[in-house]
Amino acid sequence: MKRKLCSGLAPVLALCCISLAATRVNAQSASGRFAFHPGQSMYIVAFRRSPQQVVVDPLRGTVATADNICLELGAESKVRNKIEEWQFFKISEKLSEADFVFLVSLDDNAMEGLAVPFEAYRQHFKEKFDLDALRDAAYGRYLAGPLKLPTLSRLSERLVKDFREKLPKK
């Protein structure tokens, strides 16, 4: 009796495992459904992250490090100009009118661009900065540099070039 019961449960358990695995695969590929196409609008945000030491307890000499996020309007303007020259995407002045956020991280001699959904931008950039979570949620990641002469113009041009080259060809 016990063997019949166990052998009857095996196919049911296998079916449950297969259906749960299919659900999990669908959940992971949800962000993969986003497709870039001409005419979409993007909201651009450029920033520079620098660690900042904060004295927590002056008596003990305890120091903590916190991220200082500074918006980089000059870099945003340069990237915007290159995107406008490309004429593939439109630039949105308002976050609420854009299809995605193009988040540009500026380093001393390099740039990284992430095309991210609104929720990831809000949750991992605005509320609590988490670069790994932003990269995980991104529709695409684009890099420029490092360059020996890293001007904003050269970095912006190379960043947009990398974006163009990585778009799926139709």
N, C-alpha and C positions, 0 to 999 in steps of 0.2 A: 504494500500500500504506500509506504514512504517513497519507494523508488518511482512509482507512477506519479506521485505528487511532484517530486523533484524534477522528473523528466518533463512534466507538463509545464513547469515554471520556467525552464531553460529558454524555450522559444519566446515566451512573454518578456523575460528579462532582456534577451537579445534585442527584441523589437524596441523596447524602451530605451536601451542604450543607443541604438541606431537613430531613433527619433531625437533624442537629446543631443547627439553629436551633430545632426543636421541643423538643429536649432542654433547650436553654438557657432557653427560655421557661418550661418546667415548673419548672426549678430556681429561677428568679426568683420564681415565684408560689407557692412552697412555703409561705412565711410568710403568704401571703394566704389559705390554707386554714383558718386559725384563725378560729373564729366565737365571739363572745360570746353567752352564753345565761344565763337566770336560774338561780341556784343554783351557779354556778361559784365557786370559792374563789380569793382573791387574797392574796398576801403583800405587805404594804406596807413600803416602806423610804423614809424621807424624809431628805434630806441637803442640806447647804449646801457649796458649793465656793468656796474662797477661795485666791487665789494667795499664796504665801508665799515670801519671799526667803531664800535659803540662801547663806551665804558659803562658796564653794568653795575659794578660795585667799586667805587674809588678807594675805599679802605683796604680791600683785599687785592685791588689791582686787576679785577676780573674784567676781561674784554670779550665782547661777542662780535661776530661779523654778520652784517646784514647786507642784503642786496640793495643797491641804490639804482633805481631805474630812471633814466633821464630820456625824455623824448628828444629826438634829433630831427628838427624841422628841416634843416639843410639837406640831410640825406633823404628825407621824405620827398622833398621837392625835386631832387635829382632823379630818384626812382620814378616819380610821377612823370617827369618829362620824357624819360625813356619809354615808359609804358604808353604814353600818348603818341610818341613817334611811331611805335609799333602798330597802333590802331587795331589791335585785336580785342582788348578790353576797354571798357569805359571806367573812368574814375568817379567814384561816388563821394560827394561831400559829406554825406550822412551815413552813419553805420546802418541805420534802419533801411536804407535804400540800396544796399549792396548785396551781392550774391555770396561773397566771402570776404574775409579779411586777409590782406597781404601784410604779414608781420615781418619787418626787416630788422635784424639784429646787426648792429655795427660793432666792429672790433677795431683795433688799431690799424690793421692792414688787410682786413677781410670783411665780407658781408654774407649774411645768411638770410634767405627769404623763406617764409613758411606761408603757404596758402591754407588758412585754417577756418573751420566753421565758427559761427558766432558764439555758440555755447562754449567751445573750447577757449576762445579769446576771452570771454567774460570770466570763465571759471579759473583759467590757468594763467592769465596775464593780468586782468584787472583786479580780481579778488586776492589771489595768492600766486605769485610768480613761480611757475614750475615749467622749466624749459623742456624737460623730458616728456612731460604730459602733452605739451604743445606739439612736440615732434611726433608723438604717437598719434595724435588726433589730426595731423596735417594731411591735406589732400596731396601735397607735394612739397619737396624741400629743394631749394636752389642755392648754389654757393658761388661766390666770387672771391678769388684771392687764395692765399695771401699774395700780395703784390709788393715789389720793392719800392715802388712809388705809388702808394695807395691814395690817390685823390678820390674824392666823392664821385666825380664824373666817371673815372675809369672803373671804379667798383660798381657803380650803378649800371653802367653799360654792360659789364660782364655778368652781373646778376640777371638782368633782363634777357641777355643772350642765353644764359643757362636755362632760364624759364622757357624761352621759345624752343630751344632744342629738346627739352624734355616733354613737351606737349605731345600727345599721341597724334601721329600723322593720319589724315583721313584720305 
